[in-house]
Amino acid sequence: MKNLRNRKRDLGAWTSYMLAALFIGILIYADSVIAREKADVVVITQKDIERMSVRKIWDVLNQVSGINASETAVSIRGSYKVKVLLDGRPINDPTSGHGSGVRFDLVPLENVEKIEIYCGKGALRYGDDASGGVILITTKKSKAFHGNMKSYWGNYDTSHYSASCRTGKGAFGLGVSMGYEHTEGYQINGDKKKKRAGVKFEYKQDNMPLLSLSADYLKDQRGLSGRPEYPTPHSRKESEMYSYALTLKGKKIGSETFLNDAKTKNRDPDRDIDNSITVIKLGEDISTSIETEMWGKVGCGAALRWGQAESTRFQSKEEYSISLFATDTFFFKALPLSISMGLRGTIYSQFKNKINPEARLSYKKGKWRVSLTYSRTNNIPSFYQRYDKTSTKEPNPRLKMETANNLSLSFFTEVSPRLSCGASLFYNKITDRIAYVLGDNGIGRYENFGEVTYKGGDVSLSWKILRNFSLKGNYSYLEAINEDTGLWMVAKPRHRVYADFSYTPIEDLSIIFNLKYESKQYTRSDNKASVPGRVICNLRCEYSPEWSVSRYGRPEFFAEIKNIADKTYCYGDGWLAPPRTWLCGVNLTF
């Protein structure tokens, strides 16, 4: 029976790969839009973000093939271990439920200059907890006086107010931002309220920042409704995070220092839960390049990580790690090929020491790019996963570190100024994979599985069909299997489709119809329960008339409807998804 299941799985995989290859072949003969996607990295610029007409960072990320992002989490090719850095410092929440939650709300989308996405790589430079990849978010520089004020309102008593401004004089720059958001939610005990503030100081020379000091604060208060079959009508959660960063750049050396102080409180009187966890993370990264006679310019650096956690449920815990890394790139004069190789060695206070390699073979000729990458990295179980207890989770102090081996082959081409496309094949093998296992009583805990494999492929397309009509979409195929049992991993759909159909009837108006499809997903690790596949349609509009420009700035009116058909469905983890929601508002840019 198991062999039959494996044969069916392999047949489905190869069928999808062949269809993807055929799809790419068709595209090569089509007409085409300039994309900023390469074989080894996806770069999303400020102008790209403006054309998307979205309000949140996770909506931007969902337009990239292989990525599934939400308000507090992101996965790449099935892996939730994705390191997200804001101006060089991680904004992963050290108290989050699955050990890799992300505080995207620390930075407003209007302040973002560019986003770089490294799928299945980046751990050599940026360290552990990056088996899925690395996302780098860079904010805008402080030059002349600029800023924005944004407000929107929606159903379920939803409201949002935010403002930011940046200014510069001579070598100095300053930026500040703040925001408030509230909603009563679409189910009992589903309300949430968020407050945010941030400040950034820069010292520049020749328009290049030499020193940057930033501080950000985020407070999130919400109810936890629970799964439909196990409701928690009185469960409350409050999260607070302070994040500080200091960046120094010299001619040959760079230094990045960060401090994250996060606290999460959970309370549920129905289950006698009233606890909190506080985690402090301190990090220092130093990087430089060294000229050598034999190897040329070698990039290298060192990293220090220290963490401390304390909770009402366990005594104070501390751990640290020290890392060294080096990387070099070799170019072939007669061929359009390059090879990059590197090693990262880490000493851990609580786990076995590791040495992990990363290598990449790249081909670039004209508008064609192909990249073959291998990397090995480790994912560290969080303090929360090991020691803390909530209304839906028991502690497991025996959790071990994951080891991930990633292999990917990526292709990208820019056929013409109207169309570009790309495709990737990947194979990720994870030993001692950490996953949340739900018990029969609705309470689970994080456990290590023996071996898990993620394998599949994705295809992306950006096509300007007509002068005022374009299509941007992606398709992902994923097999996520526990090799010890042959069972499918929780919340991992085999197929995912994301497509944006953009229509611009006049220059200042854009209308975007969005379609999302996800196939069946299991909600339990024993595969005894699942949620069916679904198609969700959304609509967003943006109108920024030139005649409305005044000395106070240019207003941008926007509206959005999600789940147009008002479909009732659950996410892959079993939680109830939102019904039809709408919002409308205005953003004044000055």
C-alpha positions in Angstrom: 0.0 0.0 0.0 2.8 2.4 0.9 4.6 1.6 -2.4 1.4 2.3 -4.3 1.1 5.6 -2.5 4.7 6.5 -3.3 4.3 5.5 -7.0 1.2 7.8 -7.3 3.0 10.6 -5.6 6.0 10.3 -7.9 3.7 10.1 -11.0 1.9 13.3 -9.8 5.2 15.1 -9.2 6.7 14.2 -12.6 3.4 15.1 -14.4 3.5 18.6 -12.7 7.1 19.0 -13.7 6.4 18.2 -17.3 3.4 20.6 -17.4 5.6 23.3 -15.9 8.3 22.7 -18.5 5.7 22.8 -21.3 4.3 26.0 -19.9 7.7 27.6 -20.0 8.2 26.4 -23.5 5.0 28.1 -24.6 6.0 31.3 -22.9 9.3 31.6 -24.7 7.4 32.2 -27.9 5.1 34.8 -26.3 5.4 38.5 -26.0 6.4 40.1 -22.6 7.0 42.6 -18.7 10.3 43.4 -17.2 10.5 41.6 -13.9 13.1 42.1 -11.3 13.4 38.4 -10.6 16.7 36.6 -11.2 17.6 32.9 -10.9 19.1 33.3 -7.4 17.2 36.3 -5.9 13.9 38.1 -6.2 14.1 41.9 -5.8 10.9 43.9 -5.3 11.4 47.7 -5.6 9.3 50.6 -4.3 7.8 51.1 -7.8 6.9 47.4 -7.9 5.1 47.7 -4.6 3.2 50.8 -5.7 1.9 48.9 -8.8 0.6 46.1 -6.7 -2.0 48.3 -4.8 -1.7 46.4 -1.6 -1.6 47.6 2.0 0.5 45.1 3.9 4.0 43.5 3.4 2.6 40.0 3.5 0.4 40.8 0.5 3.5 41.8 -1.4 5.3 38.5 -0.5 2.3 36.4 -1.6 2.9 37.5 -5.2 6.2 35.6 -5.3 6.1 32.0 -6.4 6.7 29.5 -3.6 5.9 32.0 -0.8 2.9 31.8 1.5 2.7 34.8 3.9 0.2 35.9 6.6 0.0 38.6 9.2 2.6 37.0 11.5 4.2 34.2 9.5 5.8 33.4 6.2 6.9 30.1 4.5 9.1 29.5 1.5 8.6 26.2 -0.4 6.8 24.8 2.6 9.3 25.7 5.3 8.2 28.2 8.0 11.9 28.7 9.1 12.5 31.9 7.2 14.7 34.6 8.5 13.3 38.1 8.0 15.6 41.1 8.5 14.7 44.7 8.6 17.7 47.0 7.8 20.0 44.2 8.9 18.2 43.1 12.1 15.9 40.1 12.5 12.2 40.8 13.2 11.3 37.2 13.8 9.3 37.1 17.1 11.3 35.0 19.6 8.1 34.3 21.6 6.0 33.2 18.6 4.0 30.0 18.6 6.0 28.1 16.0 9.4 29.6 16.7 9.6 31.6 13.5 6.7 34.1 13.6 7.4 37.5 12.1 6.5 41.0 13.3 5.8 42.5 9.9 3.8 45.3 11.5 7.1 46.8 12.9 7.5 48.6 9.5 4.8 50.3 7.4 4.7 49.3 3.8 5.1 53.0 2.7 8.5 53.1 4.3 9.9 50.1 2.4 12.4 50.9 -0.4 13.0 47.3 -1.5 12.6 43.6 -0.5 15.1 40.9 -1.5 14.1 37.3 -1.2 16.6 34.4 -1.2 14.6 31.1 -1.6 16.3 28.1 0.0 19.6 29.9 0.7 21.2 32.7 2.7 22.0 30.8 5.9 25.7 31.1 5.1 25.6 34.8 5.7 22.7 35.2 8.0 22.8 32.2 10.2 20.4 29.7 11.7 16.7 29.4 11.3 16.8 30.0 7.5 16.2 26.6 5.9 13.3 28.1 3.9 15.4 31.2 3.0 16.0 34.8 3.9 14.0 38.0 3.3 15.8 41.3 3.5 13.6 44.4 4.0 15.3 47.8 3.4 13.6 51.0 4.4 13.8 54.4 2.6 16.7 56.8 3.2 16.1 60.1 4.9 16.7 62.8 2.3 14.3 65.7 1.6 11.1 66.1 3.7 8.7 63.3 2.7 6.0 61.3 4.3 2.4 60.0 4.3 -0.8 59.8 6.4 -3.1 56.8 5.8 -6.5 55.9 7.2 -8.9 53.2 6.3 -12.1 51.7 7.6 -13.9 48.4 7.0 -16.6 46.0 8.2 -16.4 44.2 11.6 -15.5 47.7 13.1 -12.1 47.7 11.4 -10.1 50.9 11.5 -6.5 51.9 10.8 -4.6 55.2 11.3 -0.9 55.7 10.5 1.6 58.4 9.7 5.3 58.6 8.8 7.8 61.3 7.7 11.5 61.5 6.8 13.7 64.5 6.5 17.4 65.2 6.0 19.8 68.1 6.3 23.4 67.8 5.2 24.9 64.6 6.5 22.1 63.8 8.9 18.7 62.2 8.4 15.7 61.5 10.7 12.6 59.4 10.2 9.6 58.7 12.5 6.4 56.7 12.1 3.4 55.6 14.2 0.2 53.6 13.7 -2.9 52.3 15.3 -5.2 49.4 14.1 -8.3 47.9 15.6 -11.0 45.3 14.6 -13.7 43.4 16.4 -13.1 40.4 14.3 -15.4 38.0 12.5 -16.0 35.5 15.3 -16.5 35.4 19.0 -13.3 36.6 20.8 -11.7 37.5 17.5 -10.9 41.1 18.3 -7.5 42.7 18.0 -5.7 46.0 18.6 -2.2 47.0 17.5 -0.1 50.0 18.3 3.2 50.9 16.6 5.9 53.5 16.8 9.4 53.9 15.3 12.3 56.3 14.9 15.5 56.1 12.8 18.6 58.4 12.8 21.2 58.3 10.0 24.6 59.9 9.4 25.6 59.9 5.8 28.7 60.8 3.7 28.5 61.1 -0.1 24.8 60.0 0.1 25.9 56.7 1.7 24.8 55.9 5.3 27.8 55.4 7.6 25.8 55.1 10.8 22.2 54.2 11.4 20.4 53.9 14.7 16.8 52.8 14.9 14.2 51.8 17.5 10.8 50.3 17.0 7.9 49.3 19.3 4.9 47.1 18.6 2.0 46.1 20.9 -0.5 43.5 19.9 -3.6 42.6 22.0 -6.1 40.1 20.7 -8.5 37.3 21.5 -7.9 33.7 20.4 -11.1 32.1 19.2 -9.6 28.6 18.8 -10.5 26.0 16.2 -14.2 25.6 15.4 -14.3 22.2 17.1 -12.3 23.4 20.2 -13.4 27.1 20.8 -11.6 29.2 23.4 -14.1 32.1 23.9 -12.1 33.6 26.8 -8.5 33.1 25.7 -6.5 36.3 25.4 -3.1 37.1 24.1 -0.9 40.2 24.5 2.4 40.6 22.7 4.9 43.4 23.1 8.2 43.9 21.3 11.0 46.5 21.4 13.6 46.3 18.6 16.8 48.3 18.4 19.5 48.3 15.8 22.9 50.0 15.3 24.6 49.8 11.9 28.1 51.0 11.2 29.8 50.9 7.8 33.4 51.7 7.0 35.5 51.3 3.9 36.3 47.7 4.4 34.3 46.5 7.4 30.7 46.6 8.5 29.1 46.1 11.9 25.4 45.3 12.7 24.2 45.2 16.3 20.6 44.4 17.4 18.6 43.9 20.5 15.1 42.5 20.5 13.0 42.4 23.7 9.7 40.6 23.3 7.1 39.6 25.8 3.9 37.5 25.3 1.1 36.9 27.8 -1.5 34.2 27.5 -4.6 34.0 29.7 -7.5 31.5 29.5 -9.6 31.1 32.7 -11.5 28.2 31.2 -8.3 26.2 31.1 -6.6 27.7 34.1 -3.9 29.3 32.0 -2.3 32.6 33.1 1.3 32.9 32.1 3.8 35.0 30.3 7.2 34.6 28.5 9.9 37.2 28.0 12.7 36.6 25.5 15.7 38.9 25.0 17.9 38.4 21.9 21.2 40.2 21.4 23.3 39.9 18.2 26.5 41.3 16.7 27.6 40.7 13.1 30.9 41.8 11.6 31.7 41.4 8.0 34.6 42.3 5.7 36.5 41.2 2.7 40.2 40.1 2.5 42.4 40.2 -0.5 44.5 37.1 -1.1 46.9 36.1 -3.8 45.5 32.7 -4.4 41.7 33.2 -3.9 41.3 36.9 -4.7 38.7 38.7 -2.6 37.3 36.5 0.1 34.2 37.6 2.0 34.2 36.7 5.7 32.8 37.6 9.0 31.8 36.6 12.5 28.5 36.5 14.5 27.6 36.4 18.1 24.1 35.5 19.4 22.9 35.5 23.0 19.4 34.8 24.2 17.6 34.8 27.6 14.1 33.7 28.4 12.0 33.6 31.5 8.4 32.7 32.1 5.8 32.1 34.8 6.0 28.5 33.8 9.8 27.9 33.9 13.0 29.4 35.4 15.3 31.7 33.5 17.1 30.1 30.6 20.2 31.3 28.7 22.0 30.2 25.6 24.5 31.6 23.1 26.3 30.8 19.8 29.4 32.0 18.1 29.9 31.7 14.3 32.6 32.3 11.7 31.9 32.3 7.9 33.8 32.7 4.7 32.7 32.7 1.0 34.4 33.2 -2.3 33.3 33.5 -6.0 35.2 32.2 -9.0 34.5 33.4 -12.5 35.4 31.6 -15.8 36.8 34.0 -18.4 35.8 31.8 -21.4 32.3 30.9 -20.1 29.4 32.9 -18.6 29.7 30.8 -15.4 30.5 31.5 -11.8 30.9 29.3 -8.8 30.3 30.5 -5.2 31.4 28.4 -2.2 31.4 29.0 1.5 31.4 27.6 5.0 29.8 28.6 8.2 30.9 27.1 11.5 29.0 27.6 14.8 29.6 26.8 18.4 26.4 26.3 20.5 26.0 26.4 24.2 23.0 24.0 24.2 23.4 22.0 21.0 26.1 20.1 19.1 28.5 22.3 17.1 28.0 22.5 13.4 29.9 23.3 10.1 27.5 24.0 7.2 28.4 24.6 3.5 26.7 26.6 0.8 27.6 26.4 -2.9 26.1 27.9 -6.0 26.8 27.4 -9.8 25.4 30.3 -11.9 25.0 30.7 -15.6 24.1 34.1 -17.1 24.1 35.0 -20.8 22.0 37.8 -22.2 18.5 37.6 -20.6 18.9 34.0 -19.5 19.9 33.0 -16.0 20.2 29.6 -14.5 21.3 28.8 -10.9 22.0 25.5 -9.1 22.3 25.9 -5.3 23.1 23.6 -2.4 23.0 24.6 1.3 22.9 23.0 4.7 21.6 24.8 7.7 20.1 24.3 11.2 16.9 25.4 12.8 16.9 26.0 16.5 13.8 25.2 18.6 12.6 28.3 20.3 12.3 28.9 24.1 8.6 29.0 23.6 8.5 25.6 21.8 10.6 23.9 24.5 9.4 25.4 27.7 6.2 27.4 27.6 2.6 26.3 28.1 -0.6 27.9 26.7 -4.3 26.9 26.3 -3.4 24.9 23.1 0.2 23.8 23.7 2.2 21.7 26.2 6.0 22.2 26.7 8.7 19.8 25.3 12.2 20.6 26.7 13.7 17.6 24.8 13.4 19.2 21.4 16.5 18.9 19.2 17.8 21.1 16.5 16.7 20.5 12.9 19.2 20.0 10.1 18.1 21.0 6.6 19.8 20.0 3.3 18.5 22.2 0.4 19.0 21.7 -3.3 17.4 23.9 -5.9 17.6 24.6 -9.7 16.2 27.9 -10.8 15.7 29.4 -14.2 14.7 32.9 -15.3 14.4 34.7 -18.6 13.2 38.1 -19.9 11.8 37.2 -23.3 10.9 40.7 -24.2 9.9 44.1 -22.6 6.3 42.6 -22.3 6.9 39.2 -20.7 9.2 37.5 -18.3 9.0 34.1 -16.7 10.8 31.7 -14.3 10.8 28.2 -12.9 12.4 26.3 -10.1 12.8 22.8 -8.9 13.7 22.1 -5.3 14.4 19.2 -2.9 14.7 19.9 0.8 15.5 17.1 3.3 15.0 17.9 7.0 16.0 15.6 9.8 14.5 16.0 13.3 11.9 18.3 11.8 10.0 20.3 14.4 6.2 20.3 14.0 3.1 21.0 16.1 1.2 17.8 16.8 -2.4 18.1 17.9 -3.8 15.7 20.5 -7.3 14.3 20.7 -8.2 16.8 23.4 -7.4 19.8 21.2 -4.1 20.4 23.0 -0.8 19.7 21.2 3.0 20.2 21.5 6.0 20.6 19.3 7.8 17.3 18.5 10.8 16.1 16.3 10.0 13.8 13.4 12.7 11.5 12.1 12.9 12.8 8.6 10.8 15.1 6.4 11.2 15.9 2.7 9.9 18.9 0.8 10.1 18.5 -3.0 8.4 20.3 -5.8 8.6 23.1 -8.2 7.1 26.5 -9.0 6.5 28.6 -12.1 6.1 32.4 -12.3 4.8 34.6 -15.1 4.5 38.4 -15.6 2.8 39.3 -18.9 1.5 42.6 -20.2 -1.2 41.3 -22.5 -2.5 44.7 -23.7 -1.5 48.3 -23.1 -3.9 48.5 -20.1 -4.3 44.8 -19.1 -1.7 42.6 -17.5 -1.4 39.2 -15.8 1.0 38.3 -13.0 0.8 34.9 -11.4 2.5 31.8 -10.0 1.9 28.2 -9.5 3.6 26.0 -6.8 3.7 22.2 -6.5 4.8 20.8 -3.1 5.2 17.3 -1.6 5.7 17.5 2.1 6.1 14.0 3.5 7.1 12.5 6.9 9.4 9.7 5.5 9.0 7.6 8.7 5.3 7.2 8.4 4.6 8.1 4.7 2.0 10.6 5.9 1.6 14.2 4.6 2.7 17.1 6.8 0.1 19.4 8.4 -1.1 22.5 6.5 0.9 21.8 3.3 -1.2 22.0 0.1 0.0 20.0 -2.9 -1.0 22.8 -5.3 -1.2 26.6 -4.9 -2.1 29.2 -7.5 -1.9 33.0 -7.1 -2.9 35.3 -10.0 -3.4 39.1 -10.3 -5.3 40.4 -13.3 -4.7 44.1 -13.6 -6.8 46.6 -15.6 -6.0 50.3 -16.0 -9.0 52.0 -17.7 -7.5 55.4 -17.2 -4.0 56.5 -16.1 -4.9 57.3 -12.5 -7.1 54.2 -11.8 -6.1 50.6 -11.4 -8.4 47.6 -10.8 -6.9 44.3 -9.8 -8.8 41.0 -9.6 -7.0 38.4 -7.5 -7.5 34.7 -7.5 -6.1 32.3 -4.9 -6.3 28.5 -5.0 -5.0 26.0 -2.5 -5.7 22.2 -2.7 -6.6 19.9 0.2 -4.6 20.2 3.4 -4.4 17.9 6.4 -5.0 19.5 9.8 -3.7 16.6 11.9 -0.3 14.8 11.7 -2.0 11.4 11.5 -3.9 12.6 8.4 -7.3 11.8 10.0 -8.7 15.2 9.4 -8.3 17.7 6.5 -9.8 20.8 5.0 -10.9 20.7 1.3 -9.3 22.8 -1.5 -10.8 26.2 -2.2 -10.7 29.1 -4.6 -10.9 32.6 -3.1 -11.4 35.7 -5.2 -10.5 39.2 -4.1 -10.7 42.7 -5.6 -8.7 45.8 -5.0 -8.9 49.3 -6.6 -6.8 52.4 -6.4 -7.5 55.9 -7.7 -4.9 58.7 -7.5 -6.2 61.6 -9.6 -3.7 64.2 -10.7 -6.2 67.0 -10.4 -6.4 66.4 -6.6 -2.7 67.3 -6.1 -2.3 70.3 -3.7 0.4 71.9 -1.6 -0.5 69.3 1.1 0.3 66.4 -1.1 -1.4 63.9 -3.5 -4.3 61.7 -2.1 -4.7 58.1 -3.1 -8.1 56.6 -2.6 -8.3 52.8 -2.3 -10.7 50.0 -1.6 -10.5 46.2 -1.2 -12.8 43.3 -1.0 -11.5 39.9 0.2 -13.4 36.6 -0.2 -15.9 38.1 -2.7 -18.1 35.0 -2.7 -18.3 35.0 1.1 -17.1 31.4 1.2 -16.8 29.6 4.5 -13.6 27.7 4.8 -10.7 26.8 7.2 -7.0 27.4 7.0 -4.6 24.4 6.8 -4.1 24.5 10.5 -7.9 24.1 11.1 -8.6 27.7 12.2 -11.6 29.4 10.7 -10.8 31.9 7.8 -12.5 35.3 7.4 -15.7 35.6 5.5 -16.2 38.5 3.1 -14.4 41.6 4.4 -14.0 45.0 2.9 -12.2 48.2 3.5 -11.8 51.6 2.0 -9.5 54.6 2.8 -7.2 57.3 1.7 -3.4 57.7 1.7 -2.0 61.2 1.5 1.6 61.4 0.3 3.6 64.6 0.8 
